[in-house]
Amino acid sequence: MGRFGIPFDRISALPSDVVEALRTLPRIVENTRRIEEHTTALADVARSLEGVKADTEALPPVRENMARVAEATSVLHGMDRRMATIEEAMPLLVEVQKHLALLPETMERLDDRMESLSGLVEKMRVALETLNQSVDTLEQSIEPMGRLASRVPGQRKP
C-alpha cells in the first residue's frame, strides 16, 4: 500500500504527469516556506529604499556644486562620473522597490493557491481510494462469472 492507502500496483496505472506532479508537491511546499522566511525583511528594505529615494532627490544640487569643485581638481572629475552613475541607477532602484513591495502579497496569493492545490490533491486521493474499492468490488463480482464461462462447452482450457 502507498502513502495514501493506494496500492502501488494502482499507482503505476496513473498518468505519469499526475504521479510526477504529486512527487513535486512536498518540494513546492518547502520552497514556499523558505521564500516566506526570506521575504520577511522586505518591508524594512522597502522603507530603506524610500529613504534612499528622498536622499537622491537632493543629488542634483549636490551635483552642481560638485561640478564647480571638480573643475578645480582633476581627482574630483572621476568622483563626479561615479556620482552620475549612482544617480542614473536610482530610478531603477525605486522601480525595484515598487516590485518588492508587491512581493508579500504575491507570495500570500501563491500560498493560498498551494493550499487550494493541496485540497485538490486530497480530494483526488479520496477519489482514487473510492475507485480502487469499486475496482476490487467489480473484480470480486465477476470472478464467479469467469469460472462459469470457463465451464461452457467449446471453451479452450489454458
ABEGO torsion letter per residue (X at the ends): XBAAGBBAAAAAABBAAAAAAAAAAAAAAAAAAAAAAAAAAAAAAAAAAAAAAAAAAAAAAAAAAAAAAAAABAAAAAAAAAAAAAAAAAAAAAAAAAAAAAAAAAAAAAAAAAAAAAAAAAAAAAAAAAAAAAAAAAAAAAAAAAAAAAABBGBBBX
